[in-house]
Amino acid sequence: MAGIAEVARLAGVSKSTASRALTGSGYTSDETRERVRSAAATLGYVASNSAVTLATGRTNTVGVVMPYLNRWFFAEVLEGIQQSLLERGLDLTLYDAKPGTVGRSLIFQDYLARKRFDGLIAVGLEPDDREFDRLVQLGRPVVTVVGSADTTTDVAIDDDFAARRATEHLVALGHRRIAFIGGTPQQHWAHVDRRRLDGYRGAMADAGLAEHASHIISEVTVPGGYASAVDVLGDARSRPTALVATCDEVAIGAIIAARRLGVQVPSDLSVIGIDDHEFAEMFSLTTLRQVPREQGRVAVDLLLTHIAEPDKAKAVVRMRSTLVVRNSTSALDPQHSAVVVDSRQRQADASR
């Protein structure tokens, strides 16, 4: 394999000039830099990470720490992060920090402290005080996706808005007995569910329906939504006519429970979620669409800005979700409907 000496010889420059041109560690003219890079490409030369680190003090690597790798949201965010880094020629080091595991403790106590990255993106973490202090004290820029602290730049959807919009959709369909399902005070990522619950309650109050507001406790999973919905939907005299689910997984669990109980969706029960999960179309679920991949890409942009400008002020980015109407919601009174169906869904229905 060709070395830096061969690249320098082909480009007609010294080894030090070739190194500066390839690592960006010092000044070279645009013409020289292009000539050196062309020579490197011709010879198939790639500067090693260790050489770049020695020359620039940077690893050209971004660390990503998240609690789950096999759940839809986290996988989508990771995809967006990776695509954005690859486009910039940067590497990724991934840390799988499952809550309550020995591995998570080792990551926060040891691996992150080695600082084998220029900056860190923390996705969906709700770390205790000691863990978060370690992140901040690393001496590297940190950006969070769906974070819970106010000391880092954070990217997420507007959870309050999403739940308000979901609730307002059901109110516009004539529903009054609307319940919120999902979230427990003890669970991981509870701050997201609190913000969505607050949005639901605010919309109910604005509609003059505060007395009908109720919170059905549920683990934020499909089985959790199923188990909680079975209890609530089993009594036809007291069950709500509509559910706002904290996420699509809970909504899907509730739909499965309704079907097994003989409760028709949407004629007997309307269900709306938040996410536009990959299974939402399969269950014809009305939902508020967020785009996790875009959140990952935005996080990379913000992190690289903080790496380049360490003194840049922290930012809070809240992305708006959009309503996607499918077949899990309908008017309580068939004569009363103000629904505008998602154009893609209308086209799909027309082609059937």
C-alpha positions in Angstrom: 0.0 0.0 0.0 1.3 3.5 -0.9 2.5 5.7 1.9 2.6 9.5 2.4 6.1 9.6 0.8 4.7 8.2 -2.5 1.8 10.6 -2.4 4.1 13.5 -1.8 6.4 12.4 -4.7 3.5 12.1 -7.1 2.1 15.5 -6.1 5.5 17.1 -6.3 5.5 18.4 -2.7 7.2 17.6 0.6 5.9 14.9 3.0 5.0 17.6 5.5 3.0 19.5 2.9 1.2 16.4 1.8 0.3 15.6 5.4 -1.1 19.1 6.0 -3.1 18.9 2.8 -4.7 15.5 3.8 -5.3 16.2 7.5 -6.2 19.9 7.4 -3.7 20.5 10.2 -2.1 23.5 8.6 -2.3 25.9 5.7 -1.9 24.7 2.1 -3.2 26.5 -1.0 -6.4 25.2 -2.6 -4.4 24.2 -5.7 -1.8 22.2 -3.6 -4.5 20.6 -1.5 -6.4 19.4 -4.6 -3.2 18.1 -6.2 -2.3 16.1 -3.1 -5.7 14.7 -2.7 -5.8 13.7 -6.4 -2.4 11.9 -5.9 -3.7 10.2 -2.8 -6.8 9.0 -4.7 -4.7 7.8 -7.6 -2.5 5.7 -5.3 -5.4 4.6 -3.1 -3.8 6.2 0.0 -6.0 6.9 3.1 -4.6 8.7 6.1 -4.8 6.6 9.2 -7.0 7.8 12.1 -3.9 7.8 14.4 -2.1 10.1 11.9 -5.0 12.4 11.7 -5.4 12.5 15.4 -1.7 13.3 15.9 -1.8 16.1 13.3 -5.1 17.7 14.3 -5.9 16.5 17.8 -9.2 15.1 16.5 -10.4 11.5 16.1 -12.9 12.3 13.3 -15.2 10.0 15.3 -18.6 10.8 16.9 -19.8 8.7 19.8 -23.4 7.7 20.0 -25.0 6.3 23.3 -28.5 5.0 23.4 -30.5 2.7 25.6 -32.0 0.4 22.9 -30.8 -0.7 19.5 -33.7 -2.9 18.5 -36.6 -0.4 18.9 -38.0 1.5 15.9 -37.3 5.1 17.1 -33.7 4.4 18.2 -32.9 2.4 15.0 -34.3 5.2 12.8 -32.3 7.9 14.7 -29.2 5.9 14.4 -29.7 5.4 10.7 -30.0 9.2 10.3 -26.8 9.8 12.3 -24.8 7.2 10.4 -25.9 8.5 7.0 -25.0 12.0 7.9 -21.6 11.0 9.3 -20.8 8.9 6.3 -21.5 11.8 4.0 -18.9 13.7 5.8 -16.3 10.9 6.0 -16.6 10.6 9.7 -16.6 7.4 11.9 -19.2 6.4 14.5 -18.6 4.6 17.8 -21.8 3.2 19.3 -22.5 2.5 22.9 -25.5 0.3 23.9 -26.5 1.5 27.3 -29.5 -0.6 28.4 -31.0 0.8 31.6 -30.2 -1.2 34.7 -27.4 -3.3 33.2 -23.7 -3.7 34.2 -22.8 -2.7 30.6 -24.4 0.7 31.1 -22.4 1.3 34.3 -19.2 0.4 32.5 -20.0 2.7 29.6 -20.5 5.7 31.9 -17.7 4.9 34.3 -15.0 3.7 31.8 -15.6 3.7 28.1 -16.9 7.3 27.7 -14.1 8.6 29.8 -11.6 7.3 27.3 -12.9 10.1 24.9 -12.3 8.2 21.7 -14.5 10.7 19.9 -14.7 14.4 19.2 -18.3 14.8 20.4 -21.2 12.7 21.7 -24.8 12.3 20.7 -27.0 10.8 23.5 -30.3 9.4 22.2 -33.3 9.0 24.5 -31.3 8.9 27.7 -32.9 9.8 31.0 -29.7 9.4 33.1 -29.5 9.9 36.8 -27.6 12.9 38.0 -24.2 11.2 38.3 -24.5 9.8 34.8 -25.4 13.1 33.2 -22.7 14.9 35.2 -20.2 12.4 33.6 -21.4 13.3 30.1 -21.1 17.0 30.7 -17.6 16.6 32.4 -16.2 14.7 29.5 -14.8 17.9 28.0 -16.4 17.0 24.6 -19.5 18.7 23.0 -22.7 16.8 23.8 -26.0 16.9 21.8 -29.0 15.0 23.0 -31.9 13.6 21.0 -35.0 13.6 23.2 -33.0 14.7 26.2 -34.3 15.5 29.7 -31.7 18.1 30.8 -31.4 21.8 29.9 -27.6 22.0 29.9 -27.0 20.5 26.4 -28.3 21.2 22.9 -31.3 19.0 22.4 -33.3 17.8 19.4 -36.9 16.3 19.7 -40.4 16.7 18.4 -42.7 19.1 20.2 -44.4 16.5 22.4 -47.0 18.9 23.9 -48.0 20.0 20.4 -48.3 16.4 19.1 -50.6 15.3 21.9 -52.6 18.5 21.6 -53.1 18.0 17.9 -54.0 14.3 18.4 -56.6 15.3 21.0 -58.0 18.1 19.0 -58.5 15.7 16.1 -60.7 13.5 18.2 -62.6 16.5 19.7 -63.3 17.7 16.1 -64.8 14.3 15.4 -67.3 14.8 18.2 -65.7 12.7 20.9 -65.9 13.8 24.5 -64.9 10.7 26.5 -61.3 10.8 25.4 -58.7 9.0 27.5 -54.9 9.2 27.4 -53.1 5.8 27.5 -49.5 5.2 28.2 -46.7 6.1 30.6 -45.8 5.3 34.2 -44.0 7.6 36.6 -41.2 5.0 37.2 -40.4 4.0 33.6 -37.4 5.1 31.5 -38.1 8.1 29.3 -41.0 9.2 31.5 -40.4 12.9 30.7 -41.6 12.4 27.1 -44.9 10.8 28.3 -45.3 13.6 30.9 -45.1 16.3 28.2 -47.5 14.4 26.0 -49.9 13.9 28.9 -49.7 17.6 29.6 -50.5 18.4 26.0 -53.6 16.1 26.1 -54.8 17.6 29.3 -54.3 21.1 27.9 -56.4 20.3 24.8 -59.1 18.7 26.9 -59.3 21.8 29.1 -59.4 24.1 26.1 -62.3 22.1 24.7 -64.2 22.4 28.0 -63.7 18.7 28.6 -61.3 18.7 31.6 -63.8 16.7 33.7 -63.7 13.9 31.1 -59.8 13.7 31.1 -58.4 10.5 32.3 -55.0 8.8 32.3 -54.7 5.1 31.7 -51.4 3.9 33.1 -49.5 1.7 30.6 -46.0 0.5 29.9 -44.8 2.0 26.7 -44.8 -1.2 24.6 -47.4 -3.1 22.5 -48.0 -5.6 25.3 -48.3 -2.8 27.8 -50.9 -1.0 25.7 -52.8 -4.3 25.2 -52.9 -5.2 28.9 -54.0 -1.7 30.0 -56.6 -1.4 27.2 -58.2 -4.8 28.1 -59.0 -3.6 31.6 -60.5 -0.3 30.4 -62.4 -1.5 27.3 -64.0 -4.5 29.0 -66.8 -2.4 30.5 -69.1 -1.0 27.8 -70.8 1.4 30.3 -67.7 3.3 31.3 -65.2 2.9 28.5 -64.1 5.9 26.5 -65.1 6.4 22.9 -61.5 7.5 21.9 -57.9 7.0 23.0 -54.9 9.2 22.6 -51.9 6.9 22.9 -48.5 8.2 24.0 -46.9 6.4 21.1 -47.9 4.1 18.2 -46.8 1.0 20.0 -49.2 1.6 22.8 -51.9 2.5 20.2 -51.4 -0.8 18.4 -51.6 -2.8 21.6 -54.9 -1.0 22.4 -56.3 -1.8 18.9 -55.4 -5.5 19.3 -57.2 -5.5 22.7 -60.3 -3.9 21.2 -60.5 -6.4 18.4 -60.2 -9.3 20.8 -63.0 -7.8 23.0 -65.3 -7.3 20.0 -64.9 -3.5 20.2 -64.9 -2.2 16.6 -62.3 0.3 15.6 -63.2 3.0 14.7 -67.0 2.7 14.9 -67.0 1.9 18.6 -63.6 3.2 19.5 -61.2 5.7 17.8 -57.5 5.4 18.5 -54.7 7.8 17.6 -51.0 7.5 18.2 -47.8 9.5 18.0 -44.8 8.4 15.8 -45.9 7.0 12.4 -44.2 3.8 13.4 -43.2 1.3 10.7 -46.3 -0.8 11.7 -48.7 2.2 11.7 -49.8 1.6 8.1 -50.3 -2.1 8.7 -52.9 -1.3 11.5 -54.3 1.7 9.5 -53.4 3.8 12.5 -54.1 7.5 12.5 -51.1 9.2 14.0 -48.9 12.2 14.4 -45.9 11.6 12.1 -42.4 12.3 13.4 -39.2 11.6 11.4 -36.5 10.2 13.7 -33.9 10.0 10.9 -34.2 13.7 10.4 -33.7 14.2 14.1 -30.5 12.2 13.9 -29.3 14.3 10.9 -30.0 17.5 12.7 -28.2 16.3 15.8 -25.1 15.6 13.7 -25.3 19.1 12.2 -25.5 20.7 15.6 -22.8 18.6 17.1 -20.3 19.4 14.4 -21.1 23.1 14.9 -20.3 22.8 18.6 -17.1 20.9 17.8 -16.0 23.7 15.4 -17.3 26.5 17.7 -16.9 25.3 21.3 -18.3 28.5 22.7 -21.5 28.5 20.7 -24.6 28.8 22.8 -26.7 25.7 23.5 -29.9 25.3 21.4 -33.3 23.6 21.8 -34.7 22.3 18.5 -38.4 21.2 18.5 -39.6 19.7 15.3 -43.4 19.7 14.5 -45.1 16.4 13.8 -47.9 16.2 11.1 -51.3 14.5 11.4 -51.7 11.4 9.2 -55.4 10.3 9.1 -56.0 6.6 8.4 -58.8 4.4 9.4 -58.5 4.1 13.2 -60.4 7.3 13.9 -63.9 8.4 12.8 -66.6 10.7 13.8 -68.6 9.8 16.9 -71.7 11.0 14.9 -71.2 9.9 11.3 -72.8 13.2 10.2 -70.1 15.2 12.0 -66.6 15.0 10.5 -64.0 17.6 9.7 -61.3 15.1 8.7 -58.9 15.8 5.8 -57.3 12.5 4.9 -53.6 12.3 4.2 -53.2 12.5 0.4 -51.0 9.4 0.2 -53.7 7.4 2.1 -56.4 8.7 -0.2 -54.4 7.6 -3.3 -53.8 4.2 -1.7 -57.5 3.8 -0.9 -58.5 4.8 -4.5 -56.2 2.2 -6.0 -57.7 -0.7 -4.0 
